[in-house]
Amino acid sequence: MPTLYYVQGFRAKGRKLDPDVPQAKKTAEAAIAAAERIAPTRAGVWAYSADVDVEADTYDEPKVLFSAGTLPEGLLG
């Protein structure tokens, strides 16, 4: 099962958090580095991985690699 890596930031819009489009990265290290780089410019950011079953087109629950700032409720489980 391949593992995919993503980083996603969130911008504050009043009391709401507006999500950025998740950006795919090639490795966990690249996802963490990208999250650390954008963290100062976002209300919140997380880097995560997910195992994917290509044949069934299903994704496992995401595993948090890095998080900083304010994230939407329930995002981290």
Long-range contacts (C-beta under 8 A, 24 or more apart in sequence): 1-51, 1-52, 1-53, 1-60, 2-51, 2-52, 2-54, 3-49, 3-50, 3-51, 3-52, 4-49, 4-50, 4-51, 4-52, 4-59, 5-30, 5-31, 5-47, 5-48, 5-49, 5-65, 6-31, 6-47, 6-48, 6-49, 6-50, 6-62, 7-31, 7-34, 7-35, 7-38, 7-45, 7-46, 7-47, 7-48, 8-45, 8-46, 8-48, 9-35, 9-38, 9-39, 9-41, 9-42, 9-44, 9-45, 10-42, 10-43, 10-44, 10-45, 10-69, 10-70, 10-71, 10-72, 11-42, 11-43, 12-43, 12-70, 17-43, 17-44, 17-70, 17-71, 17-72, 19-72, 28-65, 31-65, 31-66, 32-65, 32-66, 35-65, 35-66, 35-67, 35-68, 36-66, 36-68, 39-68, 39-69, 42-69, 43-69, 43-70, 44-68, 44-69, 44-70, 44-71, 44-72, 45-69, 46-71, 46-75, 46-76
